[in-house]
Amino acid sequence: MFARVAIYEVPGHRAADAVDGFREAIEQIEEMEGLREAYMLISPESGRALTMTIWGSRDAMERSRVRASRLRSEAAKSVEGGVFSVEEYQIAVHETVDGTTQ
């Protein structure tokens, strides 16, 4: 599995709007083949947000790059924020709470 992690600058007073924007973006990319999971973490105090999407294969993640980039930029701009960084990773370890290792 593979992950794309993006970090955003988000004004604290726009945190709820940023969450709504992320949900809208996920609705647009969830139809793409290979998306397995999506997460958003937000810290209104620091003005930062982090999104992570999990993909079943590197090819699926690569195919989503252009569309995901556009959606990230649009979502950040809509809340007067910006994209701080984007990185892609291979998932080396994935464990669930019940102890299952994948």
N, C-alpha and C positions, 0 to 999 in steps of 0.2 A: 504494500500500500504506500501511498504518497500523500504529502500534505503541502498545502500552500498557506503560508502565514502572512497576514498583512497587519501592519500597525498604522493606526490613524491618529491624527490630532483632532480632537472633537471638543468644542466649547462645552464646559460642564452643564450649562443650562440647556443644551441641545441633546443631552444623552438619550432621552426617551425617543426623540426624533431619529437619532442615529440607529437605535434598535429597530424602529419601524422601517427605516431605509434598508437595513441589512435583510430583514425578512422579505421585503419586496425583491431585492436582488436575488436571494435564494430561490424564490418562486420562479424567477426567470432562468436560473441555471440548473434547477433540480431536474429539468427534463433532459438535460444532457447526460449521455451515457457515461457511467463510471463514477458519478458522485455518490459517495457512501454516507457521509455525515457532514454537518456544518455546525460550527460553534462561534459564538461571539462573547467576548469578555469586555466589560466596560468599567472604567474608573472615572466617575465624574469629578473626583477630587484632583486627579492628575491631568485630566483632559485628554486621556488616551483611551483607545479602544483597540482590541485585537480580534481579528477573525481568523478562523482556521477551517479550511475545507479538506476533507479526506477523500481521496480518489482511489479507485480499485487498481489503476495502472498508471504508469508514467505517461503512456500515450493519451489516456483520457484526460489527465491533468493538462498536458500540453495542448490538446485540442480546445480546451476551455480558456486558454490564456488570454486571447484577444477579447473575447466577450466579458470575461471576468474583470479584465483591466478597465474596460469601459464602464461596467457597472460599479466598480469600486470608486472610480473618479466621480461619477454622477452622484453616488450616495454621499460621498464626503463633501462635495460641493453643495449639496442640498441642505447641509447642516452647518455651513460656513466652516467646514473643516478641510483637512487635506490628508493625503496618503503619505505617511512617513517612510515606510519601507515595505517591500514584498520579497519573500524568500520562499523557495521550494525545497522540500526535504523528502528523503526516503524515510519511512517509518521503520525504525530498527526494533522497537519493542512496543507492543500494545497489550496491556493487561486490563481486564475488567475487574470490578470490585469482588466478584465471586471467585477470583483467583485464576480464571481462564486466561491462558496465554495464547495470543494469536500471532 
